[in-house]
Amino acid sequence: MAICFELVVNFGANIESAQSAALTAPKPGVLHAGAHRIPLHRPMLGTAGSYLELSILPVAVGWGVGLDGSLPKFRLTAAELTDLGRQLYELLAKFDGYVTARVGWDPEPLLDPVELKTEWSEELTNGSLHGLVLCEGLHAELGLGDDYVPFQPGYRWMPYRGEKPSNLTAD
């Protein structure tokens, strides 16, 4: 089973915005995590249940990621992963037309609006889903408060707090 540190974006049925985002290349083409220069895999666009999902994975950062092949893995500290995560959010800020998004270890389960309403309502309310970005419409539909601050025009988020040391980090 793969464990991926990634940016995942739910575009609902908005194929034009999803395709446009998939073609958005980060500048300068690699991200930095401490002293490491980390390229990104080509964005992967597919369907996840009833919506279009875009995944952007840094190369050789996750565990058991088939796209990495036999590349040696970067062993990153929590601080380095946080640097990487912040740069992935900067990339997300260039996108539009999405419903939800998040950076982290396997964030996909947190991007389905139906599951957010039914399975994650307490975490949405208490702010423990840091880094979760919601379009304004979904934010209003979920009845969330002002602790979700503007991310970019049309989007609100519970600000990203970074990664903590764990068995997935080098510290």
Secondary structure, DSSP 8 states (H G I E B T S, - for coil): --B-EEEEEE-TT-HHHHHHHHT---SSSEEEETTEEEEB---EEEEETTEEEEEE-BTT-SBS-GGGTT-------HHHHHHHHHHHHHHHTT--S-SEEEEEES-GGG--HHHHHHHSHHHHHHT-STT-EEEHHHHHHTT--TTSEEEETTEEE---------TTS--
